[in-house]
């Protein structure tokens, strides 16, 4: 049986590969972005209550009204965005499902979609399967600064959309207001759709504010905002995300969302809606807890001779593995795993070319006891 041509050249990501290798040696998985922190009782108990109340039928394709209303209140409070929950919000099967629905609803086969390197592999592979033409602009470490002239140079006659992940997976980069203003100018000049992935918006460090691109002057009407609940409430397996966009875009996204997924799980939507009513202290403690984890893993990496690029947000850190002396980042990742029992992801998973071959990505969204054991094991590299 032949496989569809659209899958030619695609393979399961190196993230999944390293997870399997980690399981083989019984190691600690700091590769895949699996958050093993507990779900807040408010969210958990809300879902349980919905199940007990037999709220288990389909929701609307655009999502349960209770969740869309909660999202609209949250957007106004935390993002400076006014969105009509009836016409401008669509609940999806994870942020990944939001991205898939959006690119099929708003772009045509052959359209160019610009990704910033280092990129999240799903953004690339889903675009390829959709028949889009990936284009790239490389942001250089350690600051990963977006320069207007470099962005302008990356635009081609095919380019229809640009993807902005902030805070970024894998780099932890958070885009500043001046960078987003530059993006707005380029987007206006070339009539581009801006697709944002902001799923790590509440995981940020050193007092940095999260800036939603849609809140920047000139971007609201051309921006599709993707956000999610998985990271904020430690419910990655619940698969809940959402889009925020002008009504015409949202109608198209909802149509594709209905076609591909029907709806996100209803009782889980209702549980997640409770989460936005959590006190401010919950979100503050989420940030401070992750900052302590970030600081511990960065200190351990320095002791191991793997200089970290300290992230501004999200729960990943890129580290320079050049000292290990391997030709490829996959070889370096396997050496770290075999030597210490700690899995990472090769930097090549986030770049087209050689820029990623001296980098490894570590995920620190782990229970403190597990993370401390991983940090101790990394000392074997020192």
PyMOL commands that set and color helices and strands:
alter all, ss='L'
color gray80, all
select helices_A, chain A and resi 5-7+14-25+41-52+65-79+94-106+121-129+148-154+177-190+213-215+220-222+236-238+247-261+266-275+280-303+322-324+329-340+347-350+354-358+368-381
alter helices_A, ss='H'
color red, helices_A
select strands_A, chain A and resi 28-29+89-92+112-117+133-138+159-165+193-197+223-228+241-244+307-309+316-320+342-343+345-346+359-363
alter strands_A, ss='S'
color yellow, strands_A
deselect
rebuild
show_as cartoon
